[in-house]
């Protein structure tokens, strides 16, 4: 561990704070679901799981890579350059909690856990609204893939 710390600064306290925040939010959603009498569902349908998975992919990329959401990341990241269809590459900056949050905000894989947990909590606490939001981002993800397929087909023609 000393060799790793000597060559790479890792904001362990910031990671711990983010983990504590995540666990507190998940526990809070569980307490709220029990307090409102909703409880935990016996099962979640395959359609909901697929829709939430696609929506999680899209929303995590939107938060972490989209040009229009750069203002959210700006206090924690440094712009590196354009990266594909409306996306940008950014690098986390700062120290401690700021760096840890920057690392979270530029990583769609890391954000996926937060977004999917939000969708899961929403499915219990406000299922109709959550399905509407998830369906919207799922449709947007499908449209993105169709746009890319269209561009690829145009290049071949």
N, C-alpha and C positions, 0 to 999 in steps of 0.2 A: 504494500500500500504506500509506503514512503517513496518508492521509486516513481509510482504513478503521480503522487502529489507533487513531486519535485519537477516533473515535466509538464504537468497539466493542472491548471487551477480548476477545481470543481467546487461549485457552491453547495456543499453538503447541507448547510443550515437552510439555504433557500429551497433545496429539494425537500427537506424535512417539512418546511412550512407549507409548501405546495401539497405534499402528501397529507398533512394534517388538515388542510383546507378541503381537499377532496373527500377525505374520510368523514369530516364533519358534515359536509353537504349531503353525502350519501346517508349518513346516520340521521340527519335532520329530515330527509325525505322519508325514511323508514318510519320515524316517529310520527311525522305528519300523516302518513298513510294510515297508521294504526289509530291515531287520535281522531281522524275523520271517518273511521270505520271502513275504510277501503281495503286495508290489509294487503297481503301479497297475493297476486293472482296464482291460481292453481297451475296454469300454464300460459304461455304466450304463443299465439298462433304463428305458423310459419310465414304467413303473409306479412304480419307485423314485423317479424324479425328481419325479413328480406328488405322491407321498406325502410326500417330503421337503419339497417346496414348501409344501404345506398345513400340515404339521407345523411348519415354520419360521415361517410366518405366526402360527400359534397360540402357539407357545412364545415368540416375540419379543414378542407382545402381552401374554402372561402375565407375562413379566419386566418389561416397561416400563409397563404400565397397570393390572394387576390390584390390587385392594385387598389381597388376601391376601399379595402379595409386596412390599408397601410397606416392610416392615422391611428388605429388601435395599437399597432405594433411599434410605431415610431419611438415612443419613449424607451423601448427595451431592445431595439434592433438598429442596425446600420444597413442602409440600402447597398446592394451589391450589383444589381442590374436586372434587366428584363429576362424573363424565363418562360417563354412559351405563350400560350393563348391567354393574355390578360393576367398573367402571373408574374411575380417578381421573386428574386432571390435576395434574402436578407440574412445578416449574421447577428447573433445575439451580442449585446454589449453591456458593459457595466460590470459590477461585482455583486456578490452575495445574492440576495433575493431578486434584484433587478436582472442579473444574468440568468438565474434559474428561470424566471418568468419569460425572459427573452428566448431561452432555449425551448420552452414549452410552446411559445407562440409561433415559432418558425417551423415546428415539426407537426405535420398533419397526422402522423402516426401517434404521436404523444397526445395530441388534442382529441384524437378519436375516442380515447377512454373517457374523457370528460364529456364529450358530446353524446356518446352512446349512453352514459349514465344519466345525462339530462333527459334523453328521450325515454329511457326506461322509467325514470321517476315520473315524467309527464304522462306516460301511458297508464300509470296507476292513479295519479292525482287529477289529471285532466285529459282523459283518453281522446275525446273528440277533437279538441284543439291540437293535441299532440299529433294525431293522425293527419290533420290538415297541414300542419307545418312539415311533418315528415314527407307527406305526399308532394308538397311543393318542392322541397329540395330533391326528392327522388326524380320528379319530372325534370327538374333543371339538370340533374346529372345525366339523365337519358338524353336530353337535348344536347348537352355538351358532347357526348359520344357521337351523336348523329352529326353534329357540326364537323367533328374531326373526320368522321367517315366520308362526309361530303367533300371536304378538302382533299382527302386522299384520293377519292374517285376523280375529282377534277384534275389532279396532278397526273393521273394515269391516262386520262382522255387526251 
